Amino acid sequence: MKTSRISAVAVSIAVGVAGLLSAGPAEAAGSVHLTKIYYDSPGKDTRSNQSLNAEYVQIKNSTSKSVNLHGWTLVDASRHRYVFPSFTLKAGRTVTVHTGQGRNTAANLYQQRRAYVWNNDRDKATLKRASGAVQDTCAYNNAHRDWTAC
């Protein structure tokens, strides 16, 4: 009788440990998510390319694998839409999506716009997969700051 109780306890512990081990990798898998919106570029809003590019959104890949963002979209509350070109965000890396014009690199993408996208007081960023499924959102409502962490 004592042996069967010990065996039952051992099985329960083993099942519990296995459950904990399987939960860990799922959390460690990470995601592709919005991390920062710099919505009010420094200085006056002159619509210069320098000012436009100081308005940006940062997206991080916290997974352990590269993610192809081709066809993904970044949309604001007014439906300004940026469609990602052929672009792979490497594991653990962040890409900054600038509003203005520039040459795309592994760390910086440019929307090629000549007008601001993000409102200086409140807005909402939505990152969608190529399928249209929402990957992440980040909203802000503060005219006294220039940026928000997501």
Number of C-alpha atoms within 10 A of each C-alpha: 6 7 8 9 10 11 12 12 12 12 12 12 12 12 12 11 12 11 11 11 11 10 11 10 10 9 10 11 11 16 18 22 19 24 19 17 25 20 26 23 20 13 8 9 12 12 14 14 17 15 19 27 25 18 23 25 24 20 20 20 21 19 17 13 14 15 15 16 18 15 17 21 21 22 18 19 15 12 12 13 16 19 15 20 14 10 16 14 21 19 17 15 15 20 20 23 22 24 27 24 17 16 9 15 11 13 13 15 24 20 21 16 17 14 15 21 23 24 16 19 15 13 18 17 23 19 23 19 18 16 9 11 10 14 16 18 17 18 16 19 13 13 13 9 13 15 20 16 13 17
